[in-house]
Amino acid sequence: MAFRRPDGRFVAVISSTGATRAEVTGLPGGNYAITFASADGQPRESSAARLQADTALPVVIPAAGALTVTAAD
C-alpha cells in the first residue's frame, strides 16, 4: 500500500508473513526513513536511504511484520 500524507510526503507499507526481499517503486527521489515492526508490533529495525528519481528501492523484510518507507524531506 502507498499513499501521500496531508503534508505531501509519500509513504509505502509492505506487510509480510515472513522474511523476504522486495523493491519499492514509484516513489519520487529524495531521502526516506525505513522502519520495520515485527508481527507482535515491536519496532525492530530502522535505516535511511537516498533514492534517485525513477529508481527502485530494494528492501529486506527480516521476518513477519510490516516495513514502512516514509519520505524524510
Sequence and secondary structure as in RCSB ss.txt:
>XXXX:A:sequence
MAFRRPDGRFVAVISSTGATRAEVTGLPGGNYAITFASADGQPRESSAARLQADTALPVVIPAAGALTVTAAD
>XXXX:A:secstr
 EEE TTS EEEEEEESS EEEEE S  SEEEEEEEEETTS EEEEEEEEE TT  EEEEE SSEEEEEEE  
